[in-house]
Amino acid sequence: MDITFNHVSYIYQKNTPFAHKAIADLSFYIPSGTFTAVIGHTGSGKSTLIQHLNGLVRPSEGEVTIGKYRLTNDEKPDNMKMLRNLVGVVFQYPEHQLFEETVKKDIAFGPKNFNVPEDEIENRVRDITTEVGLPEELLGRSPFELSGGQMRRVAIAGVLATKPKVLVLDEPTAGLDPRGQHEMMDMFYDMHQRQALTTILVTHSMEDAVKYADNVIILNDGTKYMEGKPEDVLTQREALHNVQLDVPEMVQFINAFSEKFEQKVPFRRQSEAELAREIRQVLKGAGKDE
């Protein structure tokens, strides 16, 4: 599903002394099937942007379109429930949203709420349990008896069981150790590719943005500060520093190498192994290989 923000602004507590414009004149286009990273510090407007995607809020000004659904200040889709079925949101610490008696009931809650037939729910629960890496024998247990990582996977499975076309990830690896973060993001990216999802990742991790995203949007004080391909945006050290962000670690390393050896190595989102080979060739050519 394509997503378009057209001159969108949102004001909390509008027409009161406490009015606050959280996003201002925000415009961008996300093509269907792409992976977009949204980056910005606290207060940049990321959470407000997310809330527009499934109609939790509607623009104070401008319009948002998600597929065939259009949201403005005075207009909302006729079938808002269907829009929310198509847009799955994995909030930060999703395990805090668990509430059912068993893992199976928790995963099935979303599809049941959207009137999916019981036999189809059974199939979805079984399939998605495997996809998120949960053993099937956990389905009858209370989700509150599981480890923190397993609880998070149950909560994510509940979102994915509705079969969304748009997947919104709000800092989905918060609180996980490095290995858990890597496994979680690889799982999401694999689903993104296999199911041709339109995925939006809200993150502070420049490494995740540069590794997975097709496009990056940088927000600052509720406005769009930068937008483009990760290799174009996330290499602009000075521009990022101006909004208290830094370039990814690999870009930092390439910059340091280039300065030390006076040999330019272009950043093309290559893997660590590919970068090592390139550096070796550069050093050989410069006669500095031992």
Secondary structure as UniProt FT lines:
FT   STRAND          3..12
FT   TURN            13..15
FT   TURN            17..18
FT   STRAND          20..30
FT   TURN            32..33
FT   STRAND          35..39
FT   TURN            42..43
FT   HELIX           46..53
FT   TURN            54..55
FT   STRAND          61..66
FT   TURN            67..68
FT   STRAND          69..72
FT   TURN            73..74
FT   TURN            78..79
FT   HELIX           80..86
FT   STRAND          87..90
FT   HELIX           94..97
FT   HELIX           103..113
FT   TURN            114..115
FT   HELIX           118..131
FT   TURN            132..133
FT   HELIX           136..138
FT   TURN            139..140
FT   HELIX           143..145
FT   HELIX           148..160
FT   TURN            161..162
FT   STRAND          166..170
FT   TURN            172..175
FT   HELIX           178..194
FT   TURN            195..196
FT   STRAND          198..203
FT   HELIX           206..212
FT   STRAND          215..220
FT   TURN            221..222
FT   STRAND          223..228
FT   HELIX           230..233
FT   TURN            234..235
FT   HELIX           237..241
FT   TURN            242..244
FT   HELIX           249..261
FT   HELIX           272..285
FT   TURN            286..287
//
